[in-house]
């Protein structure tokens, strides 16, 4: 999350001026605080964007969340797998090739 310009003094957030907050995106929850690799440092407790904004606003400001993109399960469930592009049967077709080694 990046705020490029603090127009109209958006930050710090004012609970008295905000009516609601929408948090959209798959990285908003759960918290993924590290990218991995050799410099990986795992925190004792990680707070996601959604949790942080919800904790800050409490009951004063409603916080709404949407993942924004379908999950892999939702994509698979909504995909019709066919054995051929035209006139294919339901299912998958696998092809195996011998290794050249």
HUBEL-V254576 format. One record per pair of residues at least 6 apart in sequence whose C-alpha atoms are under 6 Angstrom apart, sorted by the first residue. I is the first residue (numbers start at 1). GAP is how many residues later the second one is. D is the distance in whole Angstrom. If there is no record, write none. Layout:
I & GAP & D
I & GAP & D
This chain:
20 & 41 & 5
20 & 42 & 5
20 & 43 & 6
21 & 42 & 5
22 & 41 & 6
22 & 42 & 5
22 & 43 & 6
23 & 42 & 5
24 & 41 & 6
24 & 42 & 5
24 & 43 & 6
24 & 44 & 6
25 & 42 & 5
25 & 43 & 5
26 & 41 & 5
28 & 21 & 5
28 & 22 & 6
29 & 19 & 5
29 & 21 & 6
30 & 18 & 6
31 & 15 & 6
31 & 16 & 6
31 & 17 & 4
81 & 9 & 6
81 & 10 & 5
82 & 6 & 5
82 & 7 & 5
82 & 8 & 5
82 & 9 & 5
82 & 10 & 6
83 & 6 & 5
83 & 8 & 6
83 & 9 & 5
83 & 10 & 5
